Amino acid sequence: MFSIKNNFKYGFTLIEMLLVVASIAILALIVLRAVNPIKHFADIRNTGRYTDVNTILNAIYQYEIDNNGMTPDTRENGGESIPMGIYNPNINIELQDPLEICRTGAESCAGLVDLSNLTFHKKYLIAMPVDLLYNLGDNVKGPNGTGYYIVRDAQNSNRITVIAGRTEIFPTTFLTSLINMSL
């Protein structure tokens, strides 16, 4: 009688396992690189900042139309008027002329631009927009700011610029509007 030994072994070799793991790792890296969730979320937040800057600028423009060219800045609650200056997007905003805009309902607007006339009776804005990441990090001036800055052009006083100071990934978001003061 013959006895047949089974010389076949079942399972995977070490080389086969390493090749599968390496292939999965390479595919995962390719997918994460293509999707890049960090950049995606930063782009979403920057779009929100762009919208907020545009909203503030449109509210200022509407206020000036309704009030014969008067700007909505008040000196109530310790607030400052819109400063005259020049804004350069290539230089840190902290080293330039724009002042930060005060929040709606802030206890004090000392050192900030008070635009509460825009939110008075909720005619132009319901509340002053606040940057989503403003309260995070060590770059915060205080609890009363919005993270948005404003300046009136020193060379053309009819031009007001609103700036989002904490943009991510790409340069600072800012919008400028030429406002006709002879309404």
C-alpha positions as CSV (number, residue, x, y, z in Angstrom):
1,M,0.0,0.0,0.0
2,F,1.1,3.4,-0.9
3,S,0.9,6.3,1.5
4,I,0.8,9.7,-0.1
5,K,2.1,12.6,1.9
6,N,0.5,15.9,1.4
7,N,3.3,18.4,0.9
8,F,1.0,21.4,0.2
9,K,1.0,24.1,2.9
10,Y,-1.9,26.5,3.1
11,G,-1.6,30.2,3.9
12,F,0.3,33.3,2.7
13,T,4.0,33.8,2.7
14,L,5.6,36.8,4.4
15,I,6.4,38.4,1.0
16,E,2.8,38.1,-0.1
17,M,1.6,39.7,3.1
18,L,4.1,42.6,2.9
19,L,3.1,43.3,-0.7
20,V,-0.6,43.5,0.2
21,V,0.0,45.8,3.2
22,A,2.3,48.1,1.1
23,S,-0.3,48.2,-1.7
24,I,-3.0,49.2,0.7
25,A,-0.8,51.9,2.3
26,I,0.1,53.4,-1.1
27,L,-3.6,53.5,-2.2
28,A,-4.6,55.1,1.1
29,L,-1.9,57.8,0.7
30,I,-3.1,58.5,-2.9
31,V,-6.7,58.8,-1.8
32,L,-5.9,61.1,1.2
33,R,-3.7,63.2,-1.0
34,A,-6.4,63.6,-3.6
35,V,-9.2,64.4,-1.0
36,N,-7.0,66.5,1.4
37,P,-9.6,67.1,4.0
38,I,-7.6,69.8,5.8
39,K,-7.4,72.0,2.7
40,H,-11.1,71.2,2.0
41,F,-12.2,72.5,5.4
42,A,-9.9,75.5,5.2
43,D,-11.4,76.4,1.9
44,I,-14.9,76.1,3.4
45,R,-14.0,78.5,6.3
46,N,-12.3,80.9,3.8
47,T,-15.5,81.0,1.7
48,G,-17.4,81.9,4.9
49,R,-14.9,84.7,5.6
50,Y,-15.3,86.0,2.1
51,T,-19.1,86.0,2.5
52,D,-18.8,87.8,5.9
53,V,-16.5,90.5,4.5
54,N,-18.9,91.0,1.6
55,T,-21.8,91.2,4.0
56,I,-20.2,93.8,6.2
57,L,-19.2,95.9,3.2
58,N,-22.7,95.7,1.7
59,A,-24.2,96.8,5.0
60,I,-21.9,99.8,5.2
61,Y,-22.8,100.7,1.6
62,Q,-26.5,100.4,2.3
63,Y,-26.2,102.5,5.5
64,E,-24.3,105.2,3.6
65,I,-27.0,105.3,0.9
66,D,-29.7,105.7,3.5
67,N,-27.8,108.3,5.5
68,N,-26.5,110.7,2.8
69,G,-22.9,109.4,2.8
70,M,-22.4,109.2,6.6
71,T,-20.4,106.2,7.8
72,P,-21.9,103.9,10.4
73,D,-19.0,104.1,12.8
74,T,-19.9,105.5,16.2
75,R,-17.7,106.4,19.2
76,E,-20.2,105.1,21.6
77,N,-19.2,102.3,24.0
78,G,-15.6,103.4,23.7
79,G,-15.4,102.6,19.9
80,E,-13.1,104.2,17.4
81,S,-14.0,105.7,14.0
82,I,-12.9,104.0,10.8
83,P,-9.2,104.7,10.6
84,M,-7.5,106.3,7.6
85,G,-4.6,104.3,6.3
86,I,-3.2,102.0,3.7
87,Y,-3.6,98.2,3.7
88,N,-1.0,95.9,2.1
89,P,-2.0,92.2,2.0
90,N,1.7,91.2,2.1
91,I,2.3,92.7,5.6
92,N,1.0,91.3,8.9
93,I,-2.4,93.1,9.6
94,E,-1.3,93.7,13.2
95,L,1.5,96.1,11.9
96,Q,-0.9,98.2,9.8
97,D,-3.6,100.8,10.0
98,P,-6.8,98.8,9.9
99,L,-8.7,98.4,13.2
100,E,-10.7,95.4,14.2
101,I,-14.5,95.6,14.1
102,C,-16.3,95.3,17.4
103,R,-18.8,92.5,18.1
104,T,-22.6,93.0,18.4
105,G,-23.4,93.4,22.1
106,A,-19.8,93.7,23.3
107,E,-19.2,95.1,26.8
108,S,-16.6,97.5,25.5
109,C,-15.4,98.5,22.0
110,A,-12.2,100.3,23.3
111,G,-9.6,100.1,20.5
112,L,-12.1,98.6,18.1
113,V,-14.3,100.1,15.4
114,D,-17.9,100.3,16.6
115,L,-20.3,99.6,13.7
116,S,-23.3,99.0,16.0
117,N,-25.4,101.4,13.8
118,L,-25.5,98.6,11.3
119,T,-27.2,96.2,13.8
120,F,-29.4,98.8,15.4
121,H,-33.0,97.6,14.9
122,K,-31.5,94.8,12.7
123,K,-32.0,97.0,9.6
124,Y,-28.7,96.3,7.9
125,L,-27.3,93.3,9.8
126,I,-28.9,91.1,12.5
127,A,-25.5,90.7,14.2
128,M,-21.9,91.5,13.2
129,P,-20.3,88.4,11.6
130,V,-17.5,86.8,13.7
131,D,-14.7,84.7,12.3
132,L,-15.3,81.0,12.9
133,L,-11.8,80.4,14.3
134,Y,-11.4,83.8,16.0
135,N,-11.6,82.5,19.6
136,L,-9.0,79.8,18.9
137,G,-5.3,80.3,19.2
138,D,-3.1,82.9,20.8
139,N,-3.7,85.6,18.2
140,V,-6.8,86.9,19.9
141,K,-6.9,90.5,21.1
142,G,-9.9,90.0,23.3
143,P,-13.5,88.8,23.5
144,N,-15.0,91.9,21.9
145,G,-13.5,91.7,18.4
146,T,-14.8,89.9,15.3
147,G,-11.6,88.9,13.5
148,Y,-12.5,91.3,10.7
149,Y,-10.7,94.6,10.1
150,I,-11.7,97.9,8.4
151,V,-9.8,100.8,7.0
152,R,-10.6,103.9,4.9
153,D,-8.0,104.5,2.1
154,A,-5.7,107.4,2.9
155,Q,-5.3,108.3,-0.8
156,N,-9.0,108.0,-1.7
157,S,-11.3,108.6,1.3
158,N,-14.3,107.2,-0.6
159,R,-12.7,103.7,-0.6
160,I,-13.4,101.4,2.4
161,T,-11.7,98.1,2.8
162,V,-12.9,95.2,5.0
163,I,-10.4,92.5,5.7
164,A,-10.6,89.0,7.2
165,G,-7.4,88.8,9.3
166,R,-7.1,85.0,9.9
167,T,-7.5,83.3,6.6
168,E,-6.0,79.9,6.0
169,I,-4.0,78.3,3.1
170,F,-4.1,81.3,0.7
171,P,-3.6,85.0,1.3
172,T,-5.8,87.3,3.3
173,T,-9.4,87.8,2.1
174,F,-10.2,91.4,1.6
175,L,-12.8,93.4,-0.3
176,T,-12.8,97.0,-1.2
177,S,-15.7,99.2,-2.1
178,L,-15.6,102.6,-3.7
179,I,-18.4,104.5,-2.0
180,N,-19.8,107.7,-3.6
181,M,-19.9,110.2,-0.8
182,S,-21.8,112.8,-2.9
183,L,-25.2,111.2,-2.5
